[in-house]
Amino acid sequence: MNLLEFGARRTVAVVVFDRLAVFETAVPCEVFGIDRSAMGAPTYGLLLCAADPPPLRTTEGSFTIDTPYDLTHLPGADTVIVPAWRDVREIPPDHLLDALRAAHDRGSRIASLCSGAFVLAHAGLLDGKRATTHWMYAGLMAQMFPKVNVDPSVLYIDEGQVLTSAGTAAGIDLCLHMVRQDHGAQAANLFARRMVVPPHRSGGQAQYVEAPLPPRMDDDPLGETMSWAVRHLGEPLTVPAMASHAHLSPRTFARQFLAMTGTSPLRWLLVQRVAAAQRLLESTDLPIDRVAEACGLGSAANLRLHFGRVVGTSPTAYRKAFKQRPQDDVRPGALDVPAGLTAS
């Protein structure tokens, strides 16, 4: 595997400290610390950087973690991640806050998972920005840091150089978003499929930036219909048509769909169409209006409108950033194109 096809290898530094949360610390290790080059995915360099003298205890006290790296390695990392902080009412030590500020000043991307946002807020990195954290702590965070615009309704927030995620499993969504930023939708889909993560997040914190394709659920009529819809994105798709495919009434279909995915059928469909547009922009030279037609978005203007809302940039800028070079190695099955369209 030639990793140069994804650009230079990037380094991710995860801040670890005494009484660390196991799951939130493990998430970036799972996403960025495993070599998936055999399946055509990019590889990161991962450093666990201790803010306290190791060995470090977990919150459960069931095991300890040792690492040769410390906070002096943060400014040299491309991305610095702060997992859940051990106590939201505890002020982090000055040496940790100073290290985060130094990394930020050097241009590192800084991200927090769950209550790690409190550490970023104490460092002043969230002042004047939108940020999120676990919904249980959102009120306290808004009270403690009035300069931060706390939004508990989303899975994660990307403010450019600084990113924050909601509680627990939302850290997976943020880490996959950063993979998508670095290497494009195809790479993020490879990571998601390998990790067997759900294609959608339910509930009020759902924020869809780009959704991996739905799993094949042949024993579930909604799963079959979702897979069928993705194969026919270029065709007119309505709620009644999808309900008919699932052998349900439109009202029952919409109700069950919302209960299963946390979003409406039309909103889900829009995100899938934008996701298909991302893959075509990465892998083909099709004109923008042809991409819009192939994905069921009709016109180039309509594609630009919805693409900007979901992805946060224009189709042209996205293609410029993530277009595959001719020597790129695309594994069979790694690229999914709407039915009836040949990627060229």
Buried (B, 14 or more C-beta within 10 A) or exposed (E): BEEEBBEEEBBBBBBBBBBBBBBBBBBBBBBBBBEBEEBBBBBBEBBBBBBBEBEBBBBEEEEEBEBEBBBEBBBEBBBBBBBBBBEBEEEBBEEBBEBBBBBBEEEBBBBBBBBBBBBBBBBBBBBEBBBBBBBEBBEBBBEBBEEBBBBBEBBBBBBEEBBBBBBBBBBBBBBBBBBBBBBBBBBBBBBBBBBEBBBBBEEEBBBBBBBBBBBEBEEBBBBBBBBBBBBBBBEEBEBEBBBBBBEBEBEEBBEBBBEBBBBEBBBBBBBBBBBBBBBBBBBBEBEBBBBBBBBBBEEBEBBBEBBBEBBEEBBEBBBEEBBBEEEBEBEEEBBBBBEEBEBE
